[in-house]
């Protein structure tokens, strides 16, 4: 899943914050010698700012809904309540022989999917795509053979899982795992780079493959060209009855919305260079950033009115909408003469606040941040009610693990677990 749009300066900042530069997710590191390993940011320096704000209280944490799915320090997949209690092991890693990767919640929140990788010796691996309930019960497995998926995405009906993995023939293989009954996996298409977005029906996707393929692709492999020449962008979005993508024509490049039924196009944002964008879950707004000679401000366009609001200046590492589409979470670099760190910002449509600096875990840096537009359709850092968000990293005091941060100003995050990655259930 290689990027067509690369923010080279920003990714250099991310890499410099850690002891080693990230491996590309389409060639995942399978270093079984260290097991799960990445429990912390393994930073070369800690953020210099002192923690600020008042921590969330236990009662605040108790009131948060949903479950956290976490890759813990030994590399196991566990779930727990947002306050760190009621921990349950879903899948175990065996350092030196197996790894658990890419946990993803189903859209209804009733199941988890993940990739379980086993070393077979001499640098070879076998993989299965597994699913279970949040407590590890009712487990299923679909054999993947030597294909080790590096990306999983549940369909909107929570009955099948799309995967991307390395392929000798196509560079990247796209396929589907049917979860119901006896789980099976089937390769459907391929190409590189490969980006996808599920249709609401769960039997079709909008895909952007290479530099010139923009298609509606059925899970049976039948494809229909959307009809517009793709612009310079990564991930398309199928949002309700609208297809969102970048197109190029005689009048230049533009972010467009295309009506699924009529095919009618509407220009949302004209641009030069390249664009990243993420649609709000309610389909009403799109956050975007343009990368030309210099980055534009991170901005939001209202799909109904066409009005555009600026959020923050400077290159942004990633951004994610809250489940209700009311707030935008973004990650921005914070630099001084001695070190590099990051901080979260939260925008509510009118005001913005930022959190204390931290260093993200290497798992977040390597596997998720360079592809945040794709993962924005798959995982959530936000709690189901949008009151808080969770993330893996290291604070100014050198404490590492999974943090829960209330989405209001002047509140300090709470360390709830060890771990290298976290995703919040949708319910």
C-alpha positions in Angstrom: 0.0 0.0 0.0 2.6 2.6 -1.1 1.7 6.2 -1.0 1.1 8.2 -4.1 1.3 11.4 -2.0 4.3 11.5 0.3 4.9 14.3 2.8 8.7 13.8 2.8 9.6 16.6 5.3 6.9 15.5 7.7 7.8 11.8 7.5 11.4 12.7 8.1 10.3 14.5 11.3 8.4 11.4 12.4 11.3 9.1 11.7 13.7 11.4 13.5 11.6 11.1 16.6 12.4 7.4 16.9 15.5 5.4 17.0 15.0 3.9 13.5 13.1 5.0 10.4 9.8 3.3 9.5 9.6 0.2 7.3 7.0 0.5 4.6 3.7 -1.3 5.5 3.7 -3.1 2.2 6.9 -4.9 3.3 6.1 -5.4 7.0 8.9 -6.0 9.4 8.5 -9.5 10.8 11.4 -9.5 13.4 10.4 -12.5 15.5 13.5 -12.2 17.5 12.0 -9.4 19.5 8.4 -10.6 19.7 5.8 -7.8 20.0 8.5 -5.5 21.1 7.2 -2.0 20.4 5.6 -1.2 23.8 6.9 2.4 23.6 8.1 5.1 21.3 11.7 3.9 21.9 12.6 7.5 21.5 16.0 9.1 21.3 14.7 12.0 23.4 11.6 12.7 25.4 9.4 15.8 24.9 10.7 18.7 26.9 7.4 20.2 28.0 6.1 19.4 31.4 2.6 17.7 31.7 -0.1 20.3 32.0 -3.8 20.2 32.8 -5.8 18.2 35.2 -6.0 14.4 34.7 -9.3 12.8 33.9 -10.9 11.4 37.1 -11.8 7.7 37.6 -15.4 8.6 37.3 -14.7 10.2 33.9 -13.0 7.0 32.7 -15.8 4.9 34.0 -18.4 6.8 32.0 -16.6 6.2 28.7 -18.3 3.5 26.5 -16.9 0.9 24.2 -13.7 -1.2 24.5 -10.1 -0.6 23.7 -8.3 -3.2 21.5 -4.6 -3.0 22.3 -1.4 -4.7 21.1 0.4 -4.9 24.4 4.1 -4.9 25.2 4.6 -8.7 24.6 2.6 -8.3 21.3 -0.6 -9.9 22.5 -4.0 -8.6 21.4 -6.1 -7.7 24.4 -9.3 -5.8 25.0 -10.2 -3.7 28.0 -12.5 -1.1 29.3 -11.3 2.5 28.8 -10.1 2.8 32.4 -7.8 -0.2 31.9 -10.0 -2.7 33.8 -11.6 -5.9 32.7 -8.7 -7.0 30.5 -9.3 -10.0 28.3 -6.7 -11.7 26.0 -8.0 -12.2 22.5 -4.8 -13.6 20.7 -1.4 -14.4 22.0 1.9 -13.8 20.4 4.9 -16.2 20.9 8.1 -14.2 20.7 10.4 -15.7 18.2 7.7 -17.6 16.2 4.4 -15.7 15.9 3.1 -12.2 15.7 -0.3 -10.5 16.0 -0.9 -7.6 13.7 -3.5 -5.1 12.4 -6.4 -5.4 14.8 -9.7 -3.9 13.4 -13.1 -3.7 14.9 -16.2 -4.7 12.9 -18.5 -1.9 12.1 -21.1 -3.1 14.6 -18.4 -3.5 17.3 -19.3 -7.1 17.9 -16.1 -8.7 16.5 -12.4 -8.1 16.1 -10.2 -9.1 13.1 -6.5 -9.5 13.1 -3.6 -11.1 11.2 -1.8 -13.9 13.0 1.7 -14.6 11.4 3.8 -17.7 12.0 7.4 -18.1 11.1 8.0 -21.4 9.1 11.8 -20.9 9.0 14.3 -19.7 6.5 12.6 -16.3 6.3 9.2 -17.8 5.3 5.8 -17.1 6.9 2.3 -18.4 7.1 -0.6 -16.2 8.0 -4.3 -16.4 8.9 -6.9 -13.7 9.2 -8.7 -14.4 12.5 -11.8 -13.0 14.0 -13.5 -13.4 17.4 -15.8 -11.6 19.8 -14.1 -9.0 22.1 -13.5 -11.6 24.7 -11.7 -14.0 22.3 -14.7 -16.4 22.0 -16.3 -17.7 18.8 -13.0 -17.6 17.0 -12.6 -18.1 13.2 -9.6 -18.4 10.9 -9.1 -18.1 7.2 -5.8 -19.4 5.8 -3.8 -16.9 3.8 -0.8 -19.1 3.0 2.4 -17.1 2.3 0.4 -13.9 1.8 0.8 -11.8 4.9 -1.9 -9.1 4.9 -0.7 -5.7 6.1 -4.2 -4.1 6.1 -7.7 -5.2 7.1 -11.0 -3.5 6.6 -14.4 -4.8 7.7 -17.3 -4.1 5.3 -20.3 -2.1 6.5 -22.4 -5.2 7.1 -19.7 -6.7 9.4 -19.8 -10.0 7.5 -16.6 -9.8 5.5 -13.1 -8.4 5.7 -11.1 -6.9 2.9 -7.3 -7.4 3.0 -4.2 -6.1 1.2 -1.0 -8.1 1.2 2.3 -8.5 -0.8 2.0 -10.3 -4.1 4.8 -11.4 -6.5 2.5 -11.0 -9.5 0.7 -7.8 -8.7 2.9 -6.3 -5.9 -0.1 -5.8 -3.8 -3.0 -8.4 -3.6 -6.5 -7.3 -2.8 -8.9 -9.9 -1.5 -11.9 -10.6 0.7 -12.3 -12.9 3.7 -15.9 -14.2 4.2 -16.3 -14.6 7.9 -19.7 -16.3 8.1 -19.9 -20.1 8.0 -16.6 -21.7 7.2 -14.3 -18.7 6.7 -12.6 -18.5 3.3 -10.3 -16.0 1.6 -10.3 -15.1 -2.1 -8.0 -12.9 -4.1 -10.0 -10.4 -6.1 -7.6 -7.9 -7.7 -4.1 -6.4 -7.5 -1.9 -3.5 -8.3 0.3 -0.9 -6.5 -0.5 1.4 -4.8 -3.9 0.1 -3.9 -6.5 2.1 -1.9 -10.1 1.2 -1.2 -13.4 2.4 0.3 -16.4 0.1 0.9 -19.8 0.9 -0.5 -22.6 0.9 2.1 -24.0 -2.4 0.6 -20.8 -4.2 1.5 -20.6 -6.0 -1.9 -18.7 -3.3 -3.9 -15.8 -0.9 -3.3 -14.4 2.3 -4.8 -10.7 1.6 -5.5 -7.8 3.7 -6.6 -5.0 1.5 -8.1 -1.7 2.8 -9.5 -1.9 6.2 -11.0 -4.7 5.7 -13.5 -7.3 3.2 -12.2 -10.3 4.6 -10.4 -13.1 2.0 -10.4 -16.1 0.6 -8.7 -15.0 -2.9 -8.0 -17.4 -5.8 -7.0 -16.2 -8.5 -4.6 -16.7 -10.8 -7.6 -13.9 -9.0 -9.4 -16.1 -7.1 -11.9 -14.9 -3.5 -12.4 -16.4 -0.4 -13.8 -14.4 2.7 -14.4 -15.6 5.8 -12.7 -14.8 7.8 -15.8 -12.7 10.6 -14.5 -8.9 10.7 -14.8 -7.5 10.5 -11.3 -5.6 13.4 -9.9 -2.8 13.3 -7.4 -4.3 11.7 -4.3 -4.3 8.5 -2.3 -7.6 7.2 -0.9 -11.0 7.6 -2.4 -14.1 7.7 -0.2 -17.5 6.1 -0.8 -19.7 8.2 1.5 -23.4 7.4 1.4 -24.6 8.3 -2.1 -21.4 10.2 -3.0 -18.0 9.2 -4.3 -15.2 11.5 -3.2 -11.9 11.6 -5.2 -9.5 13.9 -6.9 -9.8 14.3 -10.7 -7.8 16.1 -13.3 -9.0 17.8 -16.5 -8.4 20.8 -18.8 -9.1 23.1 -15.9 -6.6 21.4 -13.6 -7.0 19.3 -10.5 -10.0 19.3 -8.2 -11.5 17.4 -5.3 -14.9 16.3 -6.5 -18.0 14.7 -5.2 -19.8 12.4 -7.7 -23.4 11.3 -7.2 -23.5 7.5 -7.3 -26.9 7.3 -9.1 -26.6 10.1 -11.7 -22.9 10.4 -12.1 -23.2 14.1 -11.7 -19.9 15.8 -10.6 -19.5 18.7 -8.2 -16.2 20.5 -7.7 -15.4 20.9 -4.0 -11.8 22.2 -3.9 -9.6 23.1 -6.9 -5.9 22.6 -6.2 -2.4 22.3 -7.5 0.1 19.7 -6.4 -1.4 16.8 -4.3 -4.2 16.5 -1.8 -5.0 14.4 1.2 -8.6 14.2 2.6 -10.8 12.4 5.1 -14.6 12.6 5.1 -16.6 12.9 8.3 -18.7 9.8 9.2 -22.0 11.7 8.7 -20.9 12.6 5.2 -21.4 16.3 5.7 -17.8 17.6 5.7 -14.4 16.7 4.3 -11.1 17.7 6.0 -8.3 18.2 3.5 -4.7 19.5 3.1 -3.0 20.5 -0.2 0.7 19.9 -0.8 2.1 22.2 -3.5 5.2 24.3 -3.1 4.3 24.4 0.6 1.5 22.8 2.6 -1.8 24.6 2.7 -3.7 25.0 6.0 -5.5 21.9 7.2 -9.1 22.9 6.2 -12.7 21.6 6.1 -15.2 22.0 3.3 -18.9 21.7 3.9 -20.4 19.5 1.2 -23.8 21.2 1.3 -22.7 24.8 1.2 -19.2 24.5 -0.3 -17.9 26.8 2.5 -14.3 26.2 3.5 -12.9 26.8 7.0 -9.2 26.8 8.0 -8.2 24.7 11.0 -4.5 24.9 11.5 -1.4 26.0 9.5 1.6 23.7 8.7 2.0 20.1 7.6 -0.2 17.7 9.6 0.9 14.1 10.3 -2.7 12.7 10.4 -6.3 13.7 11.1 -9.4 11.8 12.2 -13.1 12.8 12.6 -15.0 12.0 15.8 -17.8 9.4 15.3 -20.5 12.1 15.2 -18.5 14.2 12.8 -18.5 17.2 15.2 -14.8 17.3 16.0 -11.6 16.8 14.1 -8.5 15.3 15.8 -5.2 16.1 14.2 -1.5 15.4 14.9 1.0 18.1 14.4 4.8 18.2 14.8 6.3 20.4 17.6 10.0 21.2 17.1 12.7 23.1 18.8 16.5 23.2 18.4 17.1 20.0 20.3 14.3 17.6 19.5 11.1 16.7 17.7 7.8 15.8 19.3 4.1 15.8 18.4 0.9 17.0 20.0 -2.8 16.4 19.3 -5.1 19.2 18.3 -8.9 19.1 18.6 -11.1 21.4 16.4 -14.8 21.6 17.1 -15.8 23.8 14.1 -15.1 27.1 16.0 -12.3 26.6 18.5 -9.1 24.6 18.8 -7.1 23.3 21.7 -3.8 21.3 21.8 -2.5 18.7 24.1 0.9 18.3 25.8 3.7 17.0 23.5 4.5 13.3 23.2 6.3 10.8 21.0 4.1 8.3 19.1 4.9 4.6 19.3 6.9 3.1 16.4 4.0 0.9 15.5 1.9 4.0 15.0 4.7 5.7 13.1 5.6 2.8 10.8 2.2 1.2 10.0 -0.4 3.9 10.4 0.6 7.5 10.1 1.9 7.3 6.5 -1.5 5.8 5.5 -3.8 7.7 7.9 -6.4 8.5 5.1 -6.9 4.7 4.6 -7.0 3.9 8.3 -9.4 6.7 9.0 -12.0 4.5 7.3 -11.0 1.4 9.4 -10.0 2.3 12.9 -11.0 4.9 15.5 -8.9 6.6 18.2 -12.1 8.2 19.4 -14.5 6.9 22.0 -18.0 6.1 20.6 -19.5 9.2 22.1 -16.6 11.5 21.0 -15.8 12.5 24.5 -12.2 11.2 24.5 -9.6 9.6 22.4 -6.8 7.1 22.9 -3.3 6.8 21.5 0.1 5.0 22.1 3.2 6.9 23.0 5.6 8.3 25.4 5.1 11.5 27.5 7.6 14.1 28.8 8.3 12.0 31.9 9.3 9.0 29.8 6.2 7.0 30.6 5.1 4.8 27.7 1.9 3.0 26.8 -1.7 3.6 26.0 -3.1 7.0 26.9 -6.7 8.2 27.2 -7.3 11.9 26.7 -10.5 13.8 27.3 -11.4 16.0 24.3 -11.7 19.2 26.3 -9.0 21.8 27.0 -6.6 21.7 30.0 -7.0 18.0 30.8 -3.9 15.7 31.0 -4.0 12.2 29.5 -4.3 9.1 31.7 -2.0 6.1 31.2 -4.3 3.1 31.2 -2.1 0.2 29.8 1.2 -0.7 28.3 1.1 -1.3 24.5 2.1 -0.2 21.1 -1.2 0.4 19.4 -4.8 1.0 20.3 -8.2 1.2 18.5 -11.5 2.1 20.1 -14.6 0.0 19.4 -17.5 1.8 17.6 -20.0 0.8 20.3 
